[in-house]
Amino acid sequence: MEEPRIERGSLLVEEIELAEDEELWVDDGSAEHVGWFCVSTDPFPCPASGCTFVAEFMTAAHLILVWEERDDPNLLRHAQRAKEVGRNPHVVTYAPSYGPSASYYAWEAAGRPVHGIRS
């Protein structure tokens, strides 16, 4: 049997890897993030199929992303992106009453998981 020709733009896969089941990612939980900053937005639904979670803040894995500094470049970049898609963002001081939080940088270090599982 003739080997398929590999051309520019082709993808060669030697092994097929099966995707793992999603698990809820949680921040280390050691800090309450009181006094940190988050991005409040107009409500928007989780894009995952069948998920009924509605966020009112910039979130990841259904956790409010928080930054230690109000002018953190990543906070500002995410707020700008929210503005570009019409979510009316506002940088506010995080309060635990808003819901569970995760440090943006801890979330990045965890591989940037995007969907949380809530019962």
C-alpha positions as CSV (number, residue, x, y, z in Angstrom):
1,M,0.0,0.0,0.0
2,E,1.3,3.4,-0.9
3,E,2.1,5.9,1.9
4,P,0.0,9.0,1.7
5,R,1.9,12.0,0.4
6,I,2.7,14.6,3.1
7,E,2.2,18.2,1.9
8,R,2.3,21.6,3.4
9,G,-0.6,22.0,5.8
10,S,-0.9,18.3,6.4
11,L,-1.0,16.9,9.9
12,L,0.8,13.7,10.7
13,V,-0.4,11.9,13.8
14,E,1.4,8.8,15.0
15,E,-0.9,8.0,18.0
16,I,-4.4,8.9,18.8
17,E,-4.9,10.3,22.3
18,L,-8.2,10.0,24.0
19,A,-9.5,13.1,25.7
20,E,-9.8,12.9,29.5
21,D,-13.1,13.6,31.3
22,E,-13.4,17.2,32.5
23,E,-12.9,17.8,36.2
24,L,-13.6,20.9,38.2
25,W,-10.5,22.9,38.6
26,V,-10.1,24.9,41.8
27,D,-7.6,27.5,42.8
28,D,-5.3,26.6,45.7
29,G,-7.8,28.3,48.0
30,S,-5.2,29.7,50.3
31,A,-6.3,33.3,49.8
32,E,-9.7,34.9,49.7
33,H,-8.5,37.6,47.2
34,V,-10.2,40.3,49.3
35,G,-9.0,43.7,47.9
36,W,-7.9,42.2,44.6
37,F,-9.5,43.3,41.3
38,C,-11.9,41.6,38.9
39,V,-13.8,42.6,35.8
40,S,-17.6,42.9,36.2
41,T,-19.5,42.5,32.9
42,D,-23.1,42.2,31.7
43,P,-24.4,38.7,32.3
44,F,-23.3,36.1,29.8
45,P,-23.9,32.3,29.6
46,C,-21.2,29.6,29.8
47,P,-20.5,28.6,26.2
48,A,-20.3,24.9,27.1
49,S,-23.2,22.8,25.6
50,G,-25.9,22.2,28.1
51,C,-24.4,24.3,30.9
52,T,-26.8,26.8,32.6
53,F,-24.1,28.8,34.4
54,V,-24.4,32.6,33.8
55,A,-21.4,34.8,34.7
56,E,-21.5,38.4,35.7
57,F,-17.7,38.7,35.9
58,M,-14.7,37.5,33.8
59,T,-14.5,33.8,34.7
60,A,-12.6,30.7,34.0
61,A,-13.9,27.3,35.1
62,H,-16.8,29.2,36.7
63,L,-14.5,31.0,39.0
64,I,-14.1,34.8,39.0
65,L,-10.6,35.7,37.8
66,V,-8.8,38.1,40.0
67,W,-5.7,40.2,39.7
68,E,-3.7,41.7,42.6
69,E,-3.1,45.0,40.7
70,R,-5.8,47.2,39.1
71,D,-3.5,48.1,36.2
72,D,-2.2,44.5,35.6
73,P,-1.7,44.3,31.8
74,N,-3.5,40.9,31.6
75,L,-6.5,42.4,33.5
76,L,-6.7,45.3,31.1
77,R,-6.3,43.0,28.0
78,H,-9.2,40.8,29.2
79,A,-11.3,43.9,30.0
80,Q,-10.6,45.2,26.5
81,R,-11.6,41.9,24.9
82,A,-14.9,42.0,26.9
83,K,-15.5,45.5,25.6
84,E,-14.9,44.3,22.0
85,V,-17.6,41.7,22.3
86,G,-20.1,44.0,24.0
87,R,-20.0,42.8,27.6
88,N,-19.7,46.3,29.2
89,P,-16.7,45.6,31.4
90,H,-15.8,47.5,34.6
91,V,-12.8,46.9,36.8
92,V,-14.0,46.5,40.4
93,T,-12.6,45.5,43.7
94,Y,-13.4,41.8,44.3
95,A,-15.5,40.8,47.3
96,P,-16.1,37.2,48.4
97,S,-19.9,37.8,48.2
98,Y,-19.5,37.8,44.3
99,G,-18.7,34.1,44.4
100,P,-15.6,31.9,44.3
101,S,-12.4,33.3,42.8
102,A,-9.2,32.2,41.2
103,S,-6.0,34.1,40.7
104,Y,-5.4,34.8,37.0
105,Y,-1.9,33.6,37.3
106,A,-2.8,30.4,39.2
107,W,-5.4,29.7,36.5
108,E,-2.7,30.2,33.8
109,A,-0.3,27.9,35.7
110,A,-3.0,25.2,35.8
111,G,-3.2,25.1,32.0
112,R,-6.0,27.6,31.6
113,P,-9.0,25.3,32.2
114,V,-12.2,26.9,30.8
115,H,-15.2,24.9,32.1
116,G,-16.2,24.2,35.6
117,I,-18.7,21.6,36.7
118,R,-21.4,22.7,39.1
119,S,-24.1,20.5,40.6
